[in-house]
Amino acid sequence: MDLIVLDTETTGLNAADGHRVIEVGCVRLANRKHTDLRFHSYVNPGRGIDPEAQEVHGITEQFLKDKPVFSEVADHFLEFVGGSELVIHNAPFDIGFLNQELELTGSSVRLEDICEVTDSLELARQMHPGQRNSLDALCRRYGVDNSGRDLHGALLDAEILADVYLAMTGGQTTLTLEGAPSREAATDSTESGFRNDVEFPVICVDETELAEHRRWLELLGPDSPWHEIDQAGNVPQR
């Protein structure tokens, strides 16, 4: 099943308040790699745009005047996404808006009935509990370039989310700790959690510490597994 990463822009925050979709952007991934297949359309919502929403995406009512209404692009959209796995950041938001748009066209189709839906925001919250998991925060965490994201845009955000999702689900990533060795400099032993290029000191006990150790062994009793370790001679001495 191919992955389709999807994003929308809308006139406002709540579909139940009559807000509408004004942009849909989708990118298709095959075998966890980008393809050239895209679906992108601006949509004339037939209503005004909240100022707060316009500050986020920068799309104006004037710009949308000559764009198609959703019913004109619905069939092409459904053909593109049908039977795929949709990856969406905060999926309930976008799915709610798109299902409303489909309903307004007279369609009985609901996206969750024809697609598998993966919410990348919920996945990020499971992977990084208690941390910021916005798309921008995830870009910083996974080293994904979002320098061109001055304003939100459905197709641009879908492209960025695709890279973030691949990084999130591609296995363990390099920790970005100051002073830590880069992934390129890591040896095979480093990847497995061990290093063979460092000589670690051996700390030995003195007679006083050894006597205290023996006293604790007596307190623990003869059935303690530490007696076996002690008898094996694994307590280093000076």
GROMACS elastic network, one bead per residue, 0.5 to 0.9 nm:
[ bonds ]
;  ai    aj funct       b0    kb
    1    30     6  0.81484   500
    1    31     6  0.87972   500
    1    83     6  0.76294   500
    1    84     6  0.58263   500
    1    85     6  0.67113   500
    2    28     6  0.69696   500
    2    29     6  0.60278   500
    2    30     6  0.52654   500
    2    31     6  0.72519   500
    2    32     6  0.83726   500
    2    83     6  0.84875   500
    2    84     6  0.55542   500
    2    85     6  0.63912   500
    2    86     6  0.88284   500
    3    27     6  0.83316   500
    3    28     6  0.58108   500
    3    29     6  0.50708   500
    3    30     6  0.65819   500
    3    31     6  0.84755   500
    3    32     6  0.78032   500
    3    84     6  0.60038   500
    3    86     6  0.60443   500
    3    87     6  0.69534   500
    4    26     6  0.62854   500
    4    27     6  0.55337   500
    4    29     6  0.61009   500
    4    30     6  0.88378   500
    4    80     6  0.89352   500
    4    81     6  0.69424   500
    4    84     6  0.65707   500
    4    85     6  0.60373   500
    4    87     6  0.61115   500
    4    88     6  0.87059   500
    4   158     6  0.89208   500
    4   162     6  0.84737   500
    5    25     6  0.82556   500
    5    26     6  0.55051   500
    5    27     6  0.53322   500
    5    28     6  0.64469   500
    5    29     6  0.77576   500
    5    85     6  0.83186   500
    5    86     6  0.57085   500
    5    88     6  0.61071   500
    5    89     6  0.89210   500
    5   158     6  0.55760   500
    5   159     6  0.75702   500
    5   161     6  0.70535   500
    5   162     6  0.59501   500
    5   165     6  0.88771   500
    6    24     6  0.74516   500
    6    25     6  0.57512   500
    6    27     6  0.67437   500
    6    28     6  0.89241   500
    6    86     6  0.65946   500
    6    87     6  0.62018   500
    6    88     6  0.54432   500
    6    89     6  0.82017   500
    6    94     6  0.84658   500
    6   154     6  0.75882   500
    6   155     6  0.78338   500
    6   157     6  0.82964   500
    6   158     6  0.53644   500
    6   159     6  0.86893   500
    6   161     6  0.84386   500
    6   162     6  0.87930   500
    7    23     6  0.82806   500
    7    24     6  0.60629   500
    7    25     6  0.54104   500
    7    26     6  0.65973   500
    7    87     6  0.88231   500
    7    88     6  0.63989   500
    7    89     6  0.75831   500
    7    91     6  0.88958   500
    7    94     6  0.69158   500
    7   153     6  0.81964   500
    7   155     6  0.68226   500
    7   156     6  0.87455   500
    7   157     6  0.65629   500
    7   158     6  0.54604   500
    7   161     6  0.87923   500
    8    21     6  0.68032   500
    8    22     6  0.74472   500
    8    23     6  0.53883   500
    8    25     6  0.62678   500
    8    26     6  0.88437   500
    8    94     6  0.62574   500
    8    97     6  0.86138   500
    8    98     6  0.85831   500
    8   153     6  0.77081   500
    8   155     6  0.80627   500
    8   157     6  0.87326   500
    8   158     6  0.86946   500
    9    12     6  0.85654   500
    9    20     6  0.87361   500
    9    21     6  0.60217   500
    9    22     6  0.56473   500
    9    24     6  0.67264   500
    9    25     6  0.87995   500
    9    53     6  0.85801   500
    9    57     6  0.71170   500
    9    59     6  0.88335   500
    9    94     6  0.85259   500
    9   152     6  0.78712   500
    9   153     6  0.67916   500
    9   154     6  0.58558   500
   10    13     6  0.72369   500
   10    14     6  0.89583   500
   10    15     6  0.88369   500
   10    19     6  0.68923   500
   10    20     6  0.55319   500
   10    22     6  0.50868   500
   10    23     6  0.68634   500
   10    45     6  0.86519   500
   10    49     6  0.79629   500
   10    53     6  0.73193   500
   10    54     6  0.89111   500
   10    57     6  0.87253   500
   10    97     6  0.81764   500
   11    14     6  0.88271   500
   11    19     6  0.54352   500
   11    20     6  0.55466   500
   11    21     6  0.65009   500
   11    22     6  0.66338   500
   11    45     6  0.77697   500
   11    47     6  0.81117   500
   11    48     6  0.69633   500
   11    50     6  0.58518   500
   11    51     6  0.87824   500
   11    53     6  0.61468   500
   11    54     6  0.75219   500
   12    15     6  0.76853   500
   12    17     6  0.85798   500
   12    18     6  0.86868   500
   12    19     6  0.54360   500
   12    20     6  0.73102   500
   12    21     6  0.87156   500
   12    49     6  0.66445   500
   12    50     6  0.56696   500
   12    51     6  0.86365   500
   12    52     6  0.77123   500
   12    53     6  0.55098   500
   12    54     6  0.85147   500
   13    17     6  0.84112   500
   13    19     6  0.71198   500
   13    50     6  0.88648   500
   13    53     6  0.75958   500
   13    93     6  0.83417   500
   14    17     6  0.54645   500
   14    18     6  0.72284   500
   14    19     6  0.60077   500
   14    20     6  0.85813   500
   14    93     6  0.81791   500
   14    96     6  0.89341   500
   14    97     6  0.81228   500
   15    18     6  0.53055   500
   15    20     6  0.64584   500
   15    21     6  0.87546   500
   15    93     6  0.84444   500
   15    96     6  0.69305   500
   15    97     6  0.55914   500
   15   100     6  0.73028   500
   16    19     6  0.71143   500
   16    96     6  0.89455   500
   16    97     6  0.87531   500
   16   100     6  0.87693   500
   18    47     6  0.89902   500
   19    45     6  0.82738   500
   19    47     6  0.80756   500
   19    48     6  0.87088   500
   19    49     6  0.81973   500
   19    50     6  0.89403   500
   19    97     6  0.81319   500
   20    43     6  0.89935   500
   20    44     6  0.89162   500
   20    45     6  0.56700   500
   20    46     6  0.84201   500
   20    47     6  0.79625   500
   20    49     6  0.88678   500
   20    97     6  0.67815   500
   20    98     6  0.86328   500
   20   100     6  0.83296   500
   20   101     6  0.73437   500
   21    24     6  0.74759   500
   21    42     6  0.85855   500
   21    43     6  0.67367   500
   21    44     6  0.82050   500
   21    45     6  0.64333   500
   21    70     6  0.80281   500
   21    94     6  0.88410   500
   21    97     6  0.65180   500
   21    98     6  0.71943   500
   21   101     6  0.73851   500
   22    41     6  0.83200   500
   22    42     6  0.55723   500
   22    44     6  0.60954   500
   22    45     6  0.59026   500
   22    59     6  0.83304   500
   22    64     6  0.77959   500
   22    69     6  0.88858   500
   22    70     6  0.85395   500
   23    40     6  0.75082   500
   23    41     6  0.57459   500
   23    43     6  0.55880   500
   23    44     6  0.87076   500
   23   153     6  0.78404   500
   23   154     6  0.61121   500
   23   155     6  0.83445   500
   24    39     6  0.75993   500
   24    40     6  0.56169   500
   24    41     6  0.55123   500
   24    42     6  0.65134   500
   24    43     6  0.78940   500
   24    77     6  0.88839   500
   24   153     6  0.88468   500
   24   154     6  0.56329   500
   24   155     6  0.70053   500
   25    38     6  0.75358   500
   25    39     6  0.57915   500
   25    41     6  0.67568   500
   25    42     6  0.87179   500
   25   153     6  0.81277   500
   25   156     6  0.77037   500
   25   157     6  0.80570   500
   25   158     6  0.63348   500
   25   159     6  0.87281   500
   26    37     6  0.85192   500
   26    38     6  0.56101   500
   26    40     6  0.63105   500
   26    80     6  0.87504   500
   26    81     6  0.84124   500
   26   154     6  0.77898   500
   26   155     6  0.62128   500
   26   158     6  0.60976   500
   26   159     6  0.80310   500
   27    34     6  0.78560   500
   27    35     6  0.76356   500
   27    36     6  0.79029   500
   27    37     6  0.62591   500
   27    39     6  0.66524   500
   27    40     6  0.86680   500
   27   155     6  0.75852   500
   27   158     6  0.64381   500
   27   159     6  0.65542   500
   27   162     6  0.77194   500
   28    33     6  0.86305   500
   28    34     6  0.66425   500
   28    35     6  0.59692   500
   28    36     6  0.75513   500
   28    37     6  0.56521   500
   28    38     6  0.63778   500
   28    39     6  0.86330   500
   28    81     6  0.89260   500
   28   162     6  0.87891   500
   29    32     6  0.56866   500
   29    33     6  0.52304   500
   29    35     6  0.56657   500
   29    36     6  0.88111   500
   29    37     6  0.82818   500
   29   162     6  0.79958   500
   30    33     6  0.53003   500
   30    34     6  0.65487   500
   30    35     6  0.66680   500
   31    34     6  0.84724   500
   32   166     6  0.69716   500
   33   166     6  0.85194   500
   34    37     6  0.84859   500
   34   162     6  0.82110   500
   34   163     6  0.88883   500
   35    38     6  0.81929   500
   38    80     6  0.85199   500
   38   155     6  0.85427   500
   39    76     6  0.84565   500
   39    77     6  0.70611   500
   39    80     6  0.70985   500
   39    81     6  0.89158   500
   39   155     6  0.82867   500
   40    77     6  0.87356   500
   40   154     6  0.80667   500
   40   155     6  0.65032   500
   41    67     6  0.84220   500
   41    68     6  0.83068   500
   41    73     6  0.77365   500
   41   155     6  0.88450   500
   42    64     6  0.71235   500
   42    67     6  0.62196   500
   42    68     6  0.72775   500
   42    69     6  0.86111   500
   42    70     6  0.88227   500
   43    46     6  0.89992   500
   43    64     6  0.66247   500
   43    65     6  0.88608   500
   43    66     6  0.89445   500
   43    67     6  0.55166   500
   43    68     6  0.53917   500
   43    69     6  0.52930   500
   43    70     6  0.58858   500
   43    73     6  0.84666   500
   44    47     6  0.81300   500
   44    61     6  0.81552   500
   44    63     6  0.89426   500
   44    64     6  0.51300   500
   44    65     6  0.61200   500
   44    66     6  0.72766   500
   44    67     6  0.52038   500
   44    68     6  0.56589   500
   44    70     6  0.72553   500
   45    48     6  0.77410   500
   45    49     6  0.87415   500
   45    61     6  0.87444   500
   45    64     6  0.78645   500
   45    65     6  0.88417   500
   45    68     6  0.88333   500
   45    69     6  0.64939   500
   45    70     6  0.76693   500
   46    65     6  0.84311   500
   46    69     6  0.78251   500
   47    61     6  0.81854   500
   48    60     6  0.89097   500
   48    61     6  0.65713   500
   49    52     6  0.84245   500
   49    53     6  0.68239   500
   49    54     6  0.65587   500
   49    59     6  0.85347   500
   49    60     6  0.73558   500
   49    61     6  0.67392   500
   50    53     6  0.52883   500
   50    54     6  0.63069   500
   50    55     6  0.87909   500
   51    54     6  0.50350   500
   51    55     6  0.62607   500
   51    56     6  0.88836   500
   52    55     6  0.52249   500
   52    56     6  0.67527   500
   53    56     6  0.52065   500
   53    57     6  0.65499   500
   53    58     6  0.79331   500
   53    59     6  0.86619   500
   54    57     6  0.53336   500
   54    59     6  0.57958   500
   54    60     6  0.67880   500
   55    58     6  0.55184   500
   55    59     6  0.83522   500
   55   151     6  0.80806   500
   56    59     6  0.85837   500
   56   151     6  0.59416   500
   56   152     6  0.59467   500
   56   153     6  0.88396   500
   57    60     6  0.89116   500
   57   150     6  0.89171   500
   57   151     6  0.51368   500
   57   153     6  0.59603   500
   57   154     6  0.87800   500
   58   151     6  0.65431   500
   58   152     6  0.76924   500
   58   153     6  0.85214   500
   59    62     6  0.85559   500
   59    63     6  0.68243   500
   59    64     6  0.77414   500
   59   153     6  0.88309   500
   60    63     6  0.52496   500
   60    64     6  0.65974   500
   60    65     6  0.89996   500
   61    64     6  0.51944   500
   61    65     6  0.63479   500
   62    65     6  0.54052   500
   62    66     6  0.83531   500
   63    66     6  0.73031   500
   63    67     6  0.79204   500
   64    67     6  0.51573   500
   64    68     6  0.83252   500
   65    68     6  0.84777   500
   68    71     6  0.80070   500
   68    72     6  0.60446   500
   68    73     6  0.72150   500
   69    72     6  0.56591   500
   69    73     6  0.72585   500
   69    74     6  0.89979   500
   70    73     6  0.53951   500
   70    74     6  0.58439   500
   70   101     6  0.68113   500
   70   102     6  0.80767   500
   70   104     6  0.89302   500
   70   105     6  0.77367   500
   71    74     6  0.51177   500
   71    75     6  0.77470   500
   71   101     6  0.79790   500
   71   102     6  0.76831   500
   71   104     6  0.81688   500
   71   105     6  0.55137   500
   71   106     6  0.89891   500
   72    75     6  0.74657   500
   72    76     6  0.84391   500
   73    76     6  0.54797   500
   73    77     6  0.61272   500
   73    78     6  0.87403   500
   74    77     6  0.50481   500
   74    78     6  0.61263   500
   74    79     6  0.85410   500
   74   101     6  0.85434   500
   74   102     6  0.71440   500
   74   105     6  0.81403   500
   75    78     6  0.51919   500
   75    79     6  0.60977   500
   75    80     6  0.85852   500
   76    79     6  0.51242   500
   76    80     6  0.62113   500
   76    81     6  0.88603   500
   77    80     6  0.51529   500
   77    81     6  0.63636   500
   77    82     6  0.83725   500
   78    81     6  0.53266   500
   78    82     6  0.55189   500
   78   111     6  0.84363   500
   78   114     6  0.88766   500
   79    82     6  0.55292   500
   79    83     6  0.88645   500
   80    83     6  0.88129   500
   80    84     6  0.86219   500
   81    84     6  0.57444   500
   81    85     6  0.80573   500
   81    86     6  0.75851   500
   81   111     6  0.86409   500
   81   114     6  0.83255   500
   81   115     6  0.72533   500
   82    85     6  0.86366   500
   82   111     6  0.80617   500
   82   114     6  0.56075   500
   82   115     6  0.59601   500
   83   114     6  0.56054   500
   83   115     6  0.51130   500
   83   116     6  0.75944   500
   84   114     6  0.78166   500
   84   115     6  0.52717   500
   84   116     6  0.64458   500
   84   117     6  0.86019   500
   85   115     6  0.55858   500
   85   117     6  0.57008   500
   85   118     6  0.70703   500
   86    91     6  0.88846   500
   86   115     6  0.65593   500
   86   116     6  0.60581   500
   86   118     6  0.59716   500
   86   119     6  0.83314   500
   87    91     6  0.77339   500
   87   116     6  0.86487   500
   87   117     6  0.61789   500
   87   119     6  0.60230   500
   87   120     6  0.63527   500
   87   158     6  0.89868   500
   87   161     6  0.84586   500
   87   162     6  0.81349   500
   87   165     6  0.81388   500
   88    92     6  0.86450   500
   88    94     6  0.75296   500
   88    95     6  0.86501   500
   88   117     6  0.74880   500
   88   118     6  0.63564   500
   88   119     6  0.52279   500
   88   120     6  0.58520   500
   88   121     6  0.77582   500
   88   158     6  0.82056   500
   88   161     6  0.80833   500
   89    92     6  0.87678   500
   89    93     6  0.86916   500
   89    94     6  0.84174   500
   89   118     6  0.84049   500
   89   119     6  0.55635   500
   89   122     6  0.79998   500
   89   134     6  0.84411   500
   89   135     6  0.76744   500
   89   161     6  0.76389   500
   90    93     6  0.59370   500
   90    94     6  0.72351   500
   90   119     6  0.58311   500
   90   120     6  0.68500   500
   90   121     6  0.52978   500
   90   122     6  0.72313   500
   91    94     6  0.54371   500
   91    95     6  0.58487   500
   91    96     6  0.82179   500
   91   117     6  0.75345   500
   91   118     6  0.72764   500
   91   119     6  0.50597   500
   91   120     6  0.76933   500
   91   121     6  0.77970   500
   91   122     6  0.87361   500
   92    95     6  0.51856   500
   92    96     6  0.57311   500
   92    97     6  0.84996   500
   92   119     6  0.80383   500
   93    96     6  0.53389   500
   93    97     6  0.64591   500
   93    98     6  0.88135   500
   94    97     6  0.52215   500
   94    98     6  0.61120   500
   94    99     6  0.84714   500
   95    98     6  0.51475   500
   95    99     6  0.58865   500
   95   100     6  0.83829   500
   95   110     6  0.85436   500
   95   111     6  0.69345   500
   95   112     6  0.79705   500
   95   117     6  0.89857   500
   96    99     6  0.53130   500
   96   100     6  0.62066   500
   96   101     6  0.87314   500
   97   100     6  0.51477   500
   97   101     6  0.63027   500
   97   102     6  0.87876   500
   98   102     6  0.62175   500
   98   103     6  0.85559   500
   98   110     6  0.84550   500
   98   111     6  0.78293   500
   99   102     6  0.50446   500
   99   103     6  0.61069   500
   99   104     6  0.86025   500
   99   108     6  0.89798   500
   99   109     6  0.76497   500
   99   110     6  0.56143   500
   99   111     6  0.65965   500
  100   103     6  0.50058   500
  100   104     6  0.61837   500
  100   105     6  0.87696   500
  100   110     6  0.88802   500
  101   104     6  0.51143   500
  101   105     6  0.65367   500
  101   107     6  0.89205   500
  102   105     6  0.52085   500
  102   106     6  0.67277   500
  102   107     6  0.54293   500
  102   108     6  0.73310   500
  102   109     6  0.68890   500
  102   110     6  0.75228   500
  103   106     6  0.51559   500
  103   107     6  0.51719   500
  103   108     6  0.62394   500
  103   109     6  0.76174   500
  103   110     6  0.83204   500
  104   107     6  0.72861   500
  105   108     6  0.89466   500
  107   110     6  0.83969   500
  109   112     6  0.87560   500
  109   113     6  0.72142   500
  109   114     6  0.77604   500
  110   113     6  0.54581   500
  110   114     6  0.70081   500
  110   115     6  0.88416   500
  111   114     6  0.54104   500
  111   115     6  0.57927   500
  111   116     6  0.83165   500
  111   117     6  0.83134   500
  112   115     6  0.51725   500
  112   116     6  0.61665   500
  112   117     6  0.63913   500
  113   116     6  0.77669   500
  118   121     6  0.89095   500
  118   122     6  0.84532   500
  118   123     6  0.81449   500
  119   122     6  0.54222   500
  119   123     6  0.63705   500
  119   124     6  0.87403   500
  120   124     6  0.60028   500
  120   125     6  0.85557   500
  120   161     6  0.85304   500
  120   165     6  0.70195   500
  121   124     6  0.50419   500
  121   125     6  0.62222   500
  121   126     6  0.87135   500
  121   133     6  0.66600   500
  121   134     6  0.74440   500
  121   135     6  0.83235   500
  122   125     6  0.50727   500
  122   126     6  0.63541   500
  122   127     6  0.87138   500
  122   133     6  0.89535   500
  123   126     6  0.51808   500
  123   127     6  0.62721   500
  123   128     6  0.85553   500
  123   168     6  0.87850   500
  124   128     6  0.57611   500
  124   129     6  0.77979   500
  124   133     6  0.61406   500
  124   134     6  0.88903   500
  124   138     6  0.81985   500
  124   168     6  0.78377   500
  125   128     6  0.51333   500
  125   129     6  0.50430   500
  125   130     6  0.74579   500
  125   131     6  0.75543   500
  125   132     6  0.83516   500
  125   133     6  0.65757   500
  126   129     6  0.57039   500
  127   168     6  0.86418   500
  128   131     6  0.57710   500
  128   132     6  0.80786   500
  128   133     6  0.75947   500
  129   132     6  0.84557   500
  129   133     6  0.88216   500
  130   133     6  0.88609   500
  131   137     6  0.89089   500
  132   137     6  0.60691   500
  132   138     6  0.78833   500
  133   136     6  0.78651   500
  133   137     6  0.56009   500
  133   138     6  0.58036   500
  134   137     6  0.50896   500
  134   138     6  0.61885   500
  134   139     6  0.85844   500
  135   138     6  0.51175   500
  135   139     6  0.61565   500
  135   140     6  0.87724   500
  135   157     6  0.83382   500
  135   160     6  0.82162   500
  135   161     6  0.70431   500
  135   164     6  0.80463   500
  136   139     6  0.50363   500
  136   140     6  0.64516   500
  136   141     6  0.87288   500
  136   146     6  0.74039   500
  136   149     6  0.89867   500
  137   140     6  0.52211   500
  137   141     6  0.62375   500
  137   142     6  0.87293   500
  138   142     6  0.59981   500
  138   143     6  0.81154   500
  138   144     6  0.79077   500
  138   161     6  0.89769   500
  138   164     6  0.67719   500
  138   168     6  0.88245   500
  139   142     6  0.53542   500
  139   143     6  0.55913   500
  139   145     6  0.66699   500
  139   146     6  0.67475   500
  139   160     6  0.79961   500
  139   161     6  0.84755   500
  139   163     6  0.86535   500
  139   164     6  0.63849   500
  140   143     6  0.52113   500
  140   144     6  0.64992   500
  140   145     6  0.80752   500
  140   146     6  0.86138   500
  141   144     6  0.79181   500
  141   176     6  0.82213   500
  142   164     6  0.67803   500
  142   167     6  0.65084   500
  142   168     6  0.75525   500
  142   173     6  0.77909   500
  142   174     6  0.88103   500
  143   164     6  0.85398   500
  143   167     6  0.88710   500
  144   160     6  0.73918   500
  144   163     6  0.67183   500
  144   164     6  0.64768   500
  144   167     6  0.84996   500
  145   148     6  0.80247   500
  145   160     6  0.77511   500
  145   163     6  0.89730   500
  146   149     6  0.54738   500
  146   150     6  0.86885   500
  146   157     6  0.88880   500
  146   160     6  0.67998   500
  147   150     6  0.74519   500
  148   151     6  0.83162   500
  148   156     6  0.86047   500
  149   152     6  0.63509   500
  149   153     6  0.79864   500
  149   156     6  0.75751   500
  149   157     6  0.79392   500
  152   156     6  0.74810   500
  152   157     6  0.66631   500
  153   156     6  0.52886   500
  153   157     6  0.57454   500
  153   158     6  0.83312   500
  154   157     6  0.52549   500
  154   158     6  0.60674   500
  154   159     6  0.86695   500
  155   158     6  0.50553   500
  155   159     6  0.62474   500
  155   160     6  0.87121   500
  156   159     6  0.51310   500
  156   160     6  0.63016   500
  156   161     6  0.85793   500
  157   160     6  0.50273   500
  157   161     6  0.59016   500
  157   162     6  0.84196   500
  158   161     6  0.50169   500
  158   162     6  0.60516   500
  158   163     6  0.88121   500
  159   162     6  0.52130   500
  159   163     6  0.67419   500
  159   164     6  0.89238   500
  160   163     6  0.53312   500
  160   164     6  0.63381   500
  160   165     6  0.86737   500
  161   165     6  0.58861   500
  161   166     6  0.84336   500
  162   165     6  0.51745   500
  162   166     6  0.61963   500
  162   167     6  0.86274   500
  163   166     6  0.52263   500
  163   167     6  0.62422   500
  163   168     6  0.86254   500
  164   167     6  0.51028   500
  164   168     6  0.60575   500
  164   169     6  0.86425   500
  165   169     6  0.60929   500
  165   170     6  0.82370   500
  166   169     6  0.53398   500
  166   170     6  0.56776   500
  167   170     6  0.52089   500
  167   171     6  0.76333   500
  167   172     6  0.88645   500
  167   173     6  0.76666   500
  168   171     6  0.71673   500
  168   172     6  0.83805   500
  168   173     6  0.82226   500
  169   172     6  0.84662   500
  170   173     6  0.79516   500
  172   175     6  0.89096   500
  173   183     6  0.89599   500
  174   177     6  0.87767   500
  174   182     6  0.76785   500
  174   183     6  0.63829   500
  175   180     6  0.79340   500
  175   182     6  0.89301   500
  176   179     6  0.87530   500
  176   180     6  0.73068   500
  176   182     6  0.85339   500
  177   180     6  0.54530   500
  177   181     6  0.86731   500
  178   181     6  0.87681   500
  179   182     6  0.88294   500
  181   184     6  0.81532   500
  181   185     6  0.61604   500
  181   186     6  0.64715   500
  182   185     6  0.51955   500
  182   186     6  0.63238   500
  183   186     6  0.51029   500
  183   187     6  0.84984   500
  183   191     6  0.85723   500
  184   187     6  0.82564   500
  186   189     6  0.79079   500
  186   190     6  0.55776   500
  186   191     6  0.65803   500
  187   190     6  0.50600   500
  187   191     6  0.63991   500
  187   192     6  0.89034   500
  187   195     6  0.81059   500
  188   191     6  0.51582   500
  188   192     6  0.65876   500
  188   193     6  0.89282   500
  188   194     6  0.86369   500
  188   195     6  0.87078   500
  189   192     6  0.52991   500
  189   193     6  0.65044   500
  189   194     6  0.50879   500
  189   195     6  0.53620   500
  189   196     6  0.68078   500
  190   193     6  0.50963   500
  190   194     6  0.51017   500
  190   195     6  0.52660   500
  190   196     6  0.82059   500
  191   194     6  0.73452   500
  191   195     6  0.87893   500
  192   195     6  0.85337   500
  195   198     6  0.64823   500
  196   199     6  0.77807   500
  202   236     6  0.86140   500
  203   236     6  0.78951   500
  203   237     6  0.88877   500
  204   235     6  0.79789   500
  204   236     6  0.52545   500
  204   237     6  0.52254   500
  204   238     6  0.57689   500
  205   208     6  0.80265   500
  205   209     6  0.58360   500
  205   210     6  0.62719   500
  205   235     6  0.77923   500
  205   236     6  0.63990   500
  205   237     6  0.52620   500
  205   238     6  0.64409   500
  206   209     6  0.54141   500
  206   210     6  0.61714   500
  206   211     6  0.87201   500
  206   237     6  0.63551   500
  206   238     6  0.61745   500
  207   211     6  0.61211   500
  207   212     6  0.86650   500
  207   237     6  0.78648   500
  207   238     6  0.83035   500
  208   211     6  0.51851   500
  208   212     6  0.63708   500
  208   213     6  0.86761   500
  209   212     6  0.50869   500
  209   213     6  0.61643   500
  209   214     6  0.87365   500
  210   214     6  0.62713   500
  210   215     6  0.86839   500
  210   235     6  0.84065   500
  210   237     6  0.80981   500
  211   214     6  0.51127   500
  211   215     6  0.63073   500
  211   216     6  0.88300   500
  212   215     6  0.50500   500
  212   216     6  0.64161   500
  212   217     6  0.87617   500
  213   216     6  0.52498   500
  213   217     6  0.63794   500
  213   218     6  0.89120   500
  214   218     6  0.64383   500
  214   219     6  0.88279   500
  214   230     6  0.88072   500
  215   218     6  0.52273   500
  215   219     6  0.64909   500
  215   220     6  0.88356   500
  216   220     6  0.61591   500
  216   221     6  0.87286   500
  217   220     6  0.50739   500
  217   221     6  0.64053   500
  217   222     6  0.77730   500
  217   224     6  0.75547   500
  217   226     6  0.70981   500
  217   227     6  0.67602   500
  217   230     6  0.89554   500
  218   221     6  0.53099   500
  218   222     6  0.72006   500
  219   222     6  0.88343   500
  220   223     6  0.77618   500
  220   224     6  0.60508   500
  220   226     6  0.86891   500
  221   224     6  0.58694   500
  221   227     6  0.86116   500
  222   225     6  0.83631   500
  222   227     6  0.68447   500
  223   226     6  0.85404   500
  223   227     6  0.75517   500
  224   227     6  0.57939   500
  224   228     6  0.78284   500
  225   228     6  0.54636   500
  225   229     6  0.68005   500
  225   230     6  0.88752   500
  226   230     6  0.60651   500
  226   231     6  0.85427   500
  227   230     6  0.50145   500
  227   231     6  0.61039   500
  227   232     6  0.85698   500
  228   231     6  0.50843   500
  228   232     6  0.61646   500
  228   233     6  0.88380   500
  229   232     6  0.51058   500
  229   233     6  0.66795   500
  229   234     6  0.59832   500
  229   235     6  0.77462   500
  230   233     6  0.53572   500
  230   234     6  0.60885   500
  230   235     6  0.63711   500
  231   234     6  0.77264   500
  232   235     6  0.83811   500
  233   236     6  0.75131   500
